[in-house]
Amino acid sequence: MLNLLLRKLNMGRLTEKGGNSLKSQISSDLPASFRKSLQIRHLDCGSCNACDWEMTALSNSIYDHQHFGIDFVAAPRHADLLMCTGTGSTQLLYAAHETYEAMAKPKWVMAVGDCAINGGVFKGAYASEEGIGGTLPVDFKVPGCPPSPDDLIKAILGIMGKR
């Protein structure tokens, strides 16, 4: 086990640094209890899955989201933060609204990737909205196509008031 840890430390970061800049966003009305742990529900609103793969990388040994008290949950009733990816296709807008309404208060929404923020490369497509902002009240935005796991973890830690 010690050999694996030493190898990880020697290898350093394995993913490339993204060219996307992340604007620092911190919620001033975040209760102190959310600074210790954060429960996240991921909602795919019609994405190409690139952002989803980058979110999956948060659980690997490099980023280790659980080390920071961040957990992904299956039920919206257990979630504090709703992370949305995709443009908001017309078939999924009702599901996105229902998921948001099922969350307990206080609740926040994060738009992950350019598609969720403004439609991205699918802007103007016949079966998609220009981001999820028209359906859900977006509190935080993480730009990029797709945003790197590094950008995602920095954004989440910024929400929690860490770093």
N, C-alpha and C positions, 0 to 999 in steps of 0.2 A: 504494500500500500504506500509506503514511504517512497519507493522508487517511482510509482505513478505520479505522486505529488511533485517530486523533484523534476521529473520529465516535463510535467505541465508548466512548471515555473521556468524551466530552461527554454521551452518552445515559444512561450509568449503567446501573443494573440494570433489565431489562425485565420480569422476572416479579415478581409480588406477593409480599410477605413472608407466609409462612404463619402461622397462629395456633397451630401445634403447638409445644410446648416439647420440646427434645431434651435428655435427661439425658446428662451427660458420662460416657462409658464409655471407659476406656483399659485395654488388656490389658497387665498388668505382665510377663507371661511372653513377650511378643513378641520374637523374636530381632532383633538390631540390623540384620540384612540386610533385614528387612521394612520398616524405616523409610525406606528409599530407594525401593522400588518394591513394588507389591502387585498380584497377579494375581487377578482376580475372575471367578467363574463365576456367571452369573445363572440361577436356576431358577424357572420359573413353576409354582407348585403349585396352580393353579386360581384365578387372580386375575381381576379384571374389567379388567385391563390399565391402570388409572390409575397405579399405582405404576411399571409398566413404562415408561410414557410419561415420567414424571418422571426415571427412570433414564436414559432416552435423552437427556434434556436435559443430562446431565452431559458429553456430548461436544460441546456447542455452544461457541461462542467466549466465552460469558460464564463458564462454569464450567471448561471445558477440563481434564478429568480427567487427560489425558496429561501436562499440564504438571507435575503433582504426582507422576508416576511410577505412576499408576493405569491399569491396562489390563484390559479385559474379554477373556476367552479362551473359546474354543469347547469345549475339552476339560477335563473335571474333573481330569485328571492334571496339568495345568499350573497349576491354581488353588491359591491360598492361602486365599481367602475365598469362601464360598458365600453369595450373596445370594438369599434366598428371598422370593417374593411370593405372596400368596394363602393361602387357608384350609387348604390341604392336603386337596384332594378325595380321596375314597377311591380313585379310579382312578390317582392320581399318587403315592400314598404309597410304593409299592414303587420307583418310579423315583427319588424323592427319596432314599430309603435307599441305592439302588445308586449314585447320583451321589456321595453323601457317602462311601461306602466306596471309591470309585475315586480319591478325592483322596489325595495324599501327605501325610504328617505333617510338620510341624505343620499343622493345619487349623482354621479357624474358621467359624462359621455366623452370619449376620446375618439377623434377621427384619425385613423391610421392610414397614411399614404395619400398621394395626390388624388386618387379616385374618390376617396371618402371626403376629402376636403372640398374639391371643386369639379369632380368628374374626370380629371386626369386625361388620359389619352382617349377615353370614351365619351368625352364631353360632346353633347349634341346627338348622341346615339338615340334612336327611336324608343328603345325600351329601358332607358335609364335616366335617372335624375342627375343633376349636376352636384353630386355629393349628398351626404345625409343631413346636411344642415337645414334643409327645408322640412324634414320630417322630425328630427330630434334636435333638442337644444345642445349643441356641441360646446363643451367647456374647454377642451384641450385639443390641439392639432399637432400631429407629427408628420411633417412633410417628407417626401421622398417617393421614389418609384423603383423599388420599395425602400422604405427606411431601413437602415441597418439595425441589427439587434442592439448595437451600442447606442444608437439614437433612441430606440424604444426604452431601454433600461434607464437611460438618463432622464427621459421624459417622465417615466413612472416614479423614479426616485425624486425628481423635482416636485411632482404632485404630492408625494409623501413628506416633503420638506427635508429630505436627506440629500446631502452633497450640494 
